[in-house]
Amino acid sequence: MKLFLLMHQKELHRKTNTGALAVKILGGEVEVVLWERTKPNEKLLNAIEQGGVALLYPCEESEVLGETTVYETFILIDSTWQEAQTIYKRSSYLHPLPCVK
């Protein structure tokens, strides 16, 4: 399993940054990608293009992860809820991804 943390710039300086905890615990399974509105990360785009990627995000059509649901890679938006909504809305490359919970 691979986890991309799509992180808002402001999250780097927050004491409550849970992404730092994920990196500390999961190590190499987690990759932090700073979100840039006009310049998406190439490695993240390549992973999406290869398939097997799901977005951990509360969409209306989010599917519940179960034994039959198989994804190799997950993207988690790491920021406040308001910033996460902005990141999702302004990142059209995330919209076709299946949302899971």
C-alpha positions as CSV (number, residue, x, y, z in Angstrom):
1,M,0.0,0.0,0.0
2,K,1.1,3.5,-0.8
3,L,-0.3,6.7,0.7
4,F,0.1,10.1,-0.8
5,L,-0.5,13.0,1.7
6,L,-1.6,15.9,-0.5
7,M,-0.7,18.6,2.0
8,H,-1.7,22.2,2.1
9,Q,1.4,24.5,2.7
10,K,-0.1,25.8,5.9
11,E,-0.2,22.3,7.4
12,L,3.6,22.2,7.5
13,H,3.6,24.7,10.4
14,R,0.7,23.4,12.5
15,K,1.4,21.7,15.8
16,T,-1.6,19.5,15.1
17,N,-0.2,18.1,11.8
18,T,-1.4,14.5,11.7
19,G,0.4,13.9,8.5
20,A,3.7,14.1,10.3
21,L,2.5,11.4,12.6
22,A,1.6,9.2,9.6
23,V,5.0,9.7,8.2
24,K,6.6,8.8,11.5
25,I,4.6,5.6,11.9
26,L,4.4,4.4,8.3
27,G,7.7,5.7,7.0
28,G,8.3,4.9,3.4
29,E,4.7,3.9,2.7
30,V,3.8,7.6,3.0
31,E,4.8,10.3,0.6
32,V,4.1,14.0,1.4
33,V,3.2,16.0,-1.7
34,L,2.7,19.8,-1.3
35,W,-0.4,20.9,-3.1
36,E,0.1,23.6,-5.7
37,R,-3.0,24.9,-7.4
38,T,-1.4,25.6,-10.8
39,K,1.3,22.9,-10.8
40,P,0.2,19.4,-9.8
41,N,2.9,17.0,-8.6
42,E,4.1,14.8,-11.5
43,K,4.6,11.7,-9.4
44,L,1.1,11.9,-8.1
45,L,-0.3,12.4,-11.6
46,N,1.6,9.4,-12.8
47,A,0.3,7.2,-10.0
48,I,-3.3,8.3,-10.9
49,E,-2.7,7.6,-14.5
50,Q,-1.5,4.0,-13.7
51,G,-4.7,3.3,-11.9
52,G,-5.5,1.5,-8.6
53,V,-5.8,4.8,-6.8
54,A,-8.6,6.0,-4.5
55,L,-9.2,9.2,-2.7
56,L,-9.9,9.1,1.0
57,Y,-12.4,11.9,1.0
58,P,-16.0,12.3,2.1
59,C,-17.8,12.4,-1.2
60,E,-21.6,11.7,-1.4
61,E,-20.8,8.6,-3.5
62,S,-17.9,7.4,-1.3
63,E,-17.7,3.6,-1.1
64,V,-17.0,1.7,2.1
65,L,-13.7,-0.1,2.0
66,G,-14.2,-3.8,2.4
67,E,-12.7,-7.1,1.7
68,T,-13.5,-7.0,-2.0
69,T,-12.3,-3.4,-2.5
70,V,-8.8,-3.4,-3.7
71,Y,-6.7,-0.2,-4.3
72,E,-2.9,-0.1,-4.3
73,T,-2.6,3.6,-3.6
74,F,-4.6,6.1,-1.6
75,I,-4.5,9.9,-1.6
76,L,-5.4,11.8,1.6
77,I,-5.8,15.5,1.6
78,D,-3.9,16.7,4.7
79,S,-5.3,20.1,5.8
80,T,-8.2,21.7,7.6
81,W,-11.7,20.7,6.3
82,Q,-12.1,24.1,4.6
83,E,-8.7,23.9,3.0
84,A,-9.4,20.3,1.9
85,Q,-12.6,21.3,0.2
86,T,-10.7,24.0,-1.7
87,I,-7.9,21.6,-2.7
88,Y,-10.5,19.1,-3.9
89,K,-12.6,21.7,-5.8
90,R,-9.5,23.2,-7.5
91,S,-7.8,19.9,-8.4
92,S,-9.7,18.5,-11.3
93,Y,-7.3,15.5,-11.5
94,L,-8.9,14.2,-8.2
95,H,-12.5,14.3,-9.4
96,P,-12.5,11.1,-11.5
97,L,-11.0,9.1,-8.6
98,P,-13.2,6.8,-6.6
99,C,-13.8,8.2,-3.1
100,V,-13.6,5.8,-0.2
101,K,-14.3,5.9,3.5
